Amino acid sequence: MLQNKVEIAKKFVDLHRHGINAWSPKYQLPHMSDEAALLEIYYNLKGGEYGDTESNGMGELTIEIGQHDSMSGYPVLFEFPNLSDE
């Protein structure tokens, strides 16, 4: 289950203009492992730290990545499975 959360966070970060080292957990604690940082990003993502995370009604959550933050320069809707927090 933890690996799934790490993969979701990695996909989320990969859609952004800046890589994982620019994200808050790694920026504040550079010695933190990438896996630990990605796990923290997942929980922040699910908790609404990066914007409104909404249910799409199909067991997934959706968050918009704005055009200024996205790798493509266009707004992106990122959908991910709503995993339990166990």
mmCIF file of the C-alpha atoms, coordinates in Angstrom:
data_MODEL
# 
_entry.id   MODEL 
# 
loop_
_atom_site.group_PDB 
_atom_site.id 
_atom_site.type_symbol 
_atom_site.label_atom_id 
_atom_site.label_alt_id 
_atom_site.label_comp_id 
_atom_site.label_asym_id 
_atom_site.label_entity_id 
_atom_site.label_seq_id 
_atom_site.pdbx_PDB_ins_code 
_atom_site.Cartn_x 
_atom_site.Cartn_y 
_atom_site.Cartn_z 
_atom_site.occupancy 
_atom_site.B_iso_or_equiv 
_atom_site.pdbx_formal_charge 
_atom_site.auth_seq_id 
_atom_site.auth_comp_id 
_atom_site.auth_asym_id 
_atom_site.auth_atom_id 
_atom_site.pdbx_PDB_model_num 
ATOM 1  C CA . MET A 1 1  ? 0.000   0.000  0.000   1.00 0.00 ? 1  MET A CA 1 
ATOM 2  C CA . LEU A 1 2  ? 2.813   2.444  0.827   1.00 0.00 ? 2  LEU A CA 1 
ATOM 3  C CA . GLN A 1 3  ? 4.451   1.829  -2.545  1.00 0.00 ? 3  GLN A CA 1 
ATOM 4  C CA . ASN A 1 4  ? 1.170   2.746  -4.288  1.00 0.00 ? 4  ASN A CA 1 
ATOM 5  C CA . LYS A 1 5  ? 1.092   6.028  -2.371  1.00 0.00 ? 5  LYS A CA 1 
ATOM 6  C CA . VAL A 1 6  ? 4.696   6.750  -3.333  1.00 0.00 ? 6  VAL A CA 1 
ATOM 7  C CA . GLU A 1 7  ? 3.899   6.060  -7.003  1.00 0.00 ? 7  GLU A CA 1 
ATOM 8  C CA . ILE A 1 8  ? 0.880   8.391  -6.925  1.00 0.00 ? 8  ILE A CA 1 
ATOM 9  C CA . ALA A 1 9  ? 3.001   11.179 -5.422  1.00 0.00 ? 9  ALA A CA 1 
ATOM 10 C CA . LYS A 1 10 ? 5.749   10.585 -7.991  1.00 0.00 ? 10 LYS A CA 1 
ATOM 11 C CA . LYS A 1 11 ? 3.250   10.910 -10.850 1.00 0.00 ? 11 LYS A CA 1 
ATOM 12 C CA . PHE A 1 12 ? 1.909   14.105 -9.273  1.00 0.00 ? 12 PHE A CA 1 
ATOM 13 C CA . VAL A 1 13 ? 5.391   15.627 -8.903  1.00 0.00 ? 13 VAL A CA 1 
ATOM 14 C CA . ASP A 1 14 ? 6.374   14.526 -12.441 1.00 0.00 ? 14 ASP A CA 1 
ATOM 15 C CA . LEU A 1 15 ? 3.540   16.631 -13.870 1.00 0.00 ? 15 LEU A CA 1 
ATOM 16 C CA . HIS A 1 16 ? 5.067   19.745 -12.308 1.00 0.00 ? 16 HIS A CA 1 
ATOM 17 C CA . ARG A 1 17 ? 7.627   22.142 -13.673 1.00 0.00 ? 17 ARG A CA 1 
ATOM 18 C CA . HIS A 1 18 ? 9.877   21.611 -10.648 1.00 0.00 ? 18 HIS A CA 1 
ATOM 19 C CA . GLY A 1 19 ? 11.142  18.202 -9.478  1.00 0.00 ? 19 GLY A CA 1 
ATOM 20 C CA . ILE A 1 20 ? 11.026  16.584 -6.060  1.00 0.00 ? 20 ILE A CA 1 
ATOM 21 C CA . ASN A 1 21 ? 14.002  18.527 -4.687  1.00 0.00 ? 21 ASN A CA 1 
ATOM 22 C CA . ALA A 1 22 ? 11.980  21.746 -5.040  1.00 0.00 ? 22 ALA A CA 1 
ATOM 23 C CA . TRP A 1 23 ? 9.051   20.312 -3.098  1.00 0.00 ? 23 TRP A CA 1 
ATOM 24 C CA . SER A 1 24 ? 8.620   21.263 0.534   1.00 0.00 ? 24 SER A CA 1 
ATOM 25 C CA . PRO A 1 25 ? 9.716   18.025 2.269   1.00 0.00 ? 25 PRO A CA 1 
ATOM 26 C CA . LYS A 1 26 ? 13.012  17.781 0.351   1.00 0.00 ? 26 LYS A CA 1 
ATOM 27 C CA . TYR A 1 27 ? 13.610  21.522 0.406   1.00 0.00 ? 27 TYR A CA 1 
ATOM 28 C CA . GLN A 1 28 ? 13.222  21.705 4.168   1.00 0.00 ? 28 GLN A CA 1 
ATOM 29 C CA . LEU A 1 29 ? 14.989  18.411 4.913   1.00 0.00 ? 29 LEU A CA 1 
ATOM 30 C CA . PRO A 1 30 ? 17.481  17.682 2.086   1.00 0.00 ? 30 PRO A CA 1 
ATOM 31 C CA . HIS A 1 31 ? 18.700  14.521 3.831   1.00 0.00 ? 31 HIS A CA 1 
ATOM 32 C CA . MET A 1 32 ? 15.177  13.012 3.640   1.00 0.00 ? 32 MET A CA 1 
ATOM 33 C CA . SER A 1 33 ? 14.964  10.040 1.291   1.00 0.00 ? 33 SER A CA 1 
ATOM 34 C CA . ASP A 1 34 ? 12.989  10.502 -1.917  1.00 0.00 ? 34 ASP A CA 1 
ATOM 35 C CA . GLU A 1 35 ? 10.569  7.779  -0.811  1.00 0.00 ? 35 GLU A CA 1 
ATOM 36 C CA . ALA A 1 36 ? 9.876   9.489  2.529   1.00 0.00 ? 36 ALA A CA 1 
ATOM 37 C CA . ALA A 1 37 ? 9.424   12.843 0.778   1.00 0.00 ? 37 ALA A CA 1 
ATOM 38 C CA . LEU A 1 38 ? 7.045   11.318 -1.764  1.00 0.00 ? 38 LEU A CA 1 
ATOM 39 C CA . LEU A 1 39 ? 5.024   9.689  0.997   1.00 0.00 ? 39 LEU A CA 1 
ATOM 40 C CA . GLU A 1 40 ? 4.723   13.042 2.757   1.00 0.00 ? 40 GLU A CA 1 
ATOM 41 C CA . ILE A 1 41 ? 3.700   14.648 -0.558  1.00 0.00 ? 41 ILE A CA 1 
ATOM 42 C CA . TYR A 1 42 ? 0.990   11.985 -0.957  1.00 0.00 ? 42 TYR A CA 1 
ATOM 43 C CA . TYR A 1 43 ? -0.484  12.743 2.457   1.00 0.00 ? 43 TYR A CA 1 
ATOM 44 C CA . ASN A 1 44 ? -0.280  16.497 1.791   1.00 0.00 ? 44 ASN A CA 1 
ATOM 45 C CA . LEU A 1 45 ? -1.932  15.966 -1.577  1.00 0.00 ? 45 LEU A CA 1 
ATOM 46 C CA . LYS A 1 46 ? -4.777  13.981 -0.047  1.00 0.00 ? 46 LYS A CA 1 
ATOM 47 C CA . GLY A 1 47 ? -5.108  16.482 2.796   1.00 0.00 ? 47 GLY A CA 1 
ATOM 48 C CA . GLY A 1 48 ? -5.573  19.459 0.474   1.00 0.00 ? 48 GLY A CA 1 
ATOM 49 C CA . GLU A 1 49 ? -2.172  21.071 1.049   1.00 0.00 ? 49 GLU A CA 1 
ATOM 50 C CA . TYR A 1 50 ? -1.704  21.654 -2.706  1.00 0.00 ? 50 TYR A CA 1 
ATOM 51 C CA . GLY A 1 51 ? -5.246  22.809 -3.476  1.00 0.00 ? 51 GLY A CA 1 
ATOM 52 C CA . ASP A 1 52 ? -8.751  21.431 -3.356  1.00 0.00 ? 52 ASP A CA 1 
ATOM 53 C CA . THR A 1 53 ? -8.737  17.657 -3.676  1.00 0.00 ? 53 THR A CA 1 
ATOM 54 C CA . GLU A 1 54 ? -12.212 16.533 -4.668  1.00 0.00 ? 54 GLU A CA 1 
ATOM 55 C CA . SER A 1 55 ? -13.871 13.167 -5.194  1.00 0.00 ? 55 SER A CA 1 
ATOM 56 C CA . ASN A 1 56 ? -14.874 12.460 -8.787  1.00 0.00 ? 56 ASN A CA 1 
ATOM 57 C CA . GLY A 1 57 ? -17.554 10.022 -7.573  1.00 0.00 ? 57 GLY A CA 1 
ATOM 58 C CA . MET A 1 58 ? -15.779 6.977  -9.015  1.00 0.00 ? 58 MET A CA 1 
ATOM 59 C CA . GLY A 1 59 ? -13.431 6.116  -6.150  1.00 0.00 ? 59 GLY A CA 1 
ATOM 60 C CA . GLU A 1 60 ? -10.824 8.607  -7.289  1.00 0.00 ? 60 GLU A CA 1 
ATOM 61 C CA . LEU A 1 61 ? -9.712  12.033 -6.135  1.00 0.00 ? 61 LEU A CA 1 
ATOM 62 C CA . THR A 1 62 ? -8.998  14.933 -8.473  1.00 0.00 ? 62 THR A CA 1 
ATOM 63 C CA . ILE A 1 63 ? -6.814  18.006 -8.089  1.00 0.00 ? 63 ILE A CA 1 
ATOM 64 C CA . GLU A 1 64 ? -6.018  20.677 -10.647 1.00 0.00 ? 64 GLU A CA 1 
ATOM 65 C CA . ILE A 1 65 ? -2.421  21.569 -11.396 1.00 0.00 ? 65 ILE A CA 1 
ATOM 66 C CA . GLY A 1 66 ? -2.417  25.165 -12.627 1.00 0.00 ? 66 GLY A CA 1 
ATOM 67 C CA . GLN A 1 67 ? -0.827  26.191 -15.902 1.00 0.00 ? 67 GLN A CA 1 
ATOM 68 C CA . HIS A 1 68 ? 1.998   28.047 -14.153 1.00 0.00 ? 68 HIS A CA 1 
ATOM 69 C CA . ASP A 1 69 ? 2.966   24.927 -12.198 1.00 0.00 ? 69 ASP A CA 1 
ATOM 70 C CA . SER A 1 70 ? 2.472   22.238 -14.826 1.00 0.00 ? 70 SER A CA 1 
ATOM 71 C CA . MET A 1 71 ? 5.241   20.810 -16.966 1.00 0.00 ? 71 MET A CA 1 
ATOM 72 C CA . SER A 1 72 ? 3.153   21.372 -20.109 1.00 0.00 ? 72 SER A CA 1 
ATOM 73 C CA . GLY A 1 73 ? 2.203   24.973 -19.370 1.00 0.00 ? 73 GLY A CA 1 
ATOM 74 C CA . TYR A 1 74 ? -1.477  24.013 -19.484 1.00 0.00 ? 74 TYR A CA 1 
ATOM 75 C CA . PRO A 1 75 ? -3.811  23.245 -16.571 1.00 0.00 ? 75 PRO A CA 1 
ATOM 76 C CA . VAL A 1 76 ? -3.875  19.515 -15.769 1.00 0.00 ? 76 VAL A CA 1 
ATOM 77 C CA . LEU A 1 77 ? -6.468  17.526 -13.837 1.00 0.00 ? 77 LEU A CA 1 
ATOM 78 C CA . PHE A 1 78 ? -4.633  14.883 -11.837 1.00 0.00 ? 78 PHE A CA 1 
ATOM 79 C CA . GLU A 1 79 ? -6.811  11.928 -10.844 1.00 0.00 ? 79 GLU A CA 1 
ATOM 80 C CA . PHE A 1 80 ? -5.646  9.268  -8.419  1.00 0.00 ? 80 PHE A CA 1 
ATOM 81 C CA . PRO A 1 81 ? -7.229  6.397  -6.508  1.00 0.00 ? 81 PRO A CA 1 
ATOM 82 C CA . ASN A 1 82 ? -8.566  7.183  -3.067  1.00 0.00 ? 82 ASN A CA 1 
ATOM 83 C CA . LEU A 1 83 ? -6.414  4.767  -1.039  1.00 0.00 ? 83 LEU A CA 1 
ATOM 84 C CA . SER A 1 84 ? -7.172  4.081  2.590   1.00 0.00 ? 84 SER A CA 1 
ATOM 85 C CA . ASP A 1 85 ? -4.848  5.609  5.165   1.00 0.00 ? 85 ASP A CA 1 
ATOM 86 C CA . GLU A 1 86 ? -4.192  2.319  6.937   1.00 0.00 ? 86 GLU A CA 1 
# 
